[in-house]
Amino acid sequence: MKLLGVIALATLPFLAACNEENKSVEWWEENDQERKEKMAECRESEVSINCENARTADFRKRAIGTSETRNPIRLD
């Protein structure tokens, strides 16, 4: 009986993630505050498509930067 309880508790984060609407990488790139909050949730234990998309968006933002931080190459 204890084992059943442990299994039920272990699956709760996965079930909670299933009810969440999946958002695109582009959405997470555009919504900085939500991305930061989601990444904090994901560090705790959550595994979901949104976690992966938020991580990818964060990586892109750090690697490429925003339009304000990029210095485009001028050809004129």
N, C-alpha and C positions, 0 to 999 in steps of 0.2 A: 504494500500500500504506500509506503514511503517513497519507493522508487517511482510510482505513478505520479506522485506529487512533484518530485524533482523533475521528471520529464515534462510535466505540464508547465512548470515555472520556466524551464529552459526554452520552451518553444514560444513563450509569450512575445518576446521581442520580434520574432519572425512573423508571427501572426499580426502584430500591430503594423509592421512594415507593409504587409499585404494590402491593408485598407487605405494606404496612402496613394494619392494620385502621383504617377511618375512624371517628373519634369525633365525637360531636355537639358543638355549641357549648356546650351545657349541661354536658357532661362536662368540657370544657376550663375552664369557669368554676369548677367544683367542685374541680379538681385544679391548684392554683396552681403547685406545683413542676414538674410535668410540662409545664404551659403555658409556663413560663419556659424550660425546656430545649428545647421544640419551637420556640419563637420564635427561640432562638439558632441552632438548626439551619437554620431557614428563612431567616435573614439571610445564611447562607453561600451558598446557591444553590438550596435545595430549593423546588420548587413542587408543592404537593399540596392535596388537600381538607383534610387535617389542618392544614396551614399556614394556610389561609384561615379555618378554624373557630377555631384558636387565636388568630389576629389579631382575629377578631370578638369572641371571649370576652374578650380583653384590653381591647378598646375598650369593651365593655359594663361591665367591672369598673371601668375608669377613669372612664367617664361617669356611671354610676349609683352605683358604690361597692358596698360590702357592707352587709348589714343592720346591722352595728355602726357604720358610718360615716354611714348615712343618718339624717336627722332627719325622721321622719314628721310630717305636719301633723295636729295634733289639732283636732278640731271640738267638743270639750266645753268 
